[in-house]
Amino acid sequence: MKRNLLVTGKPRSGKTTLIMDIVKELDIPFCGFYTSELLREDKRVGFVINNLKGERGIFAHVDSESDLRISKYGVEVDVLETVGVSEVERCLRDNDLKIIVIDEIGKMELFSEKFKSTVEKSLASRYPLLATVMIKSDEWLEKVLDRDDIQTYYINMNNRGQVKEKIKIDLLGLLNEEFGVEFNNKSKVVGGKK
């Protein structure tokens, strides 16, 4: 079974929503970060990095003076590394049962070499990885996507519910396979050690 599960789809297809629904619905430990939109008067003005411990920071903003830019957004790599990357690195250091979450492997995040290194370490770890990935690729991402241990799920508005259920089943199977932990249909531990 492939232990690195990557969700892709067009912008605003619900990738982050799908990931966060899975985190909320499965009663198992998740560790990592996700990205959310920053709105002003119902218009997107930036992006926030949120780690699953509750820390957050503005990662990209229209008013940023950063020289690193994607479209109209200045990208604050230090915020990504402090809030998101450092949390994934912490997750990789301990031996507790968990699923690592990285949302998103996208253009803005790829400005950070530390981020790319941490993604590579996550892919090679014993922990299942649940990540979102941009639909367009670059040379580094192509190498990632060519790995034999990656399962990619393409979502759209019509299949999001089906894909979510498939990923939940796959994650529970991975935890059973890697950690010898079995779950009942509500994802509660029924065997093994949590």
Secondary structure, DSSP 8 states (H G I E B T S, - for coil): ---EEEEE-STTSSHHHHHHHHHHHS-S-EEEEEEEEEEETTEEEEEEEEETTS-EEEEEETT---S-EETTEEE-HHHIIIIIIHHHHHHHHS-S--EEEEEEESTTGGG-HHHHHHHHHHHHSSS-EEEEE-SS--HHHHHHHT-TTEEEEE--TTTHHHHHHHHHHHHHHHHHHHH--EE-TT--EEES--
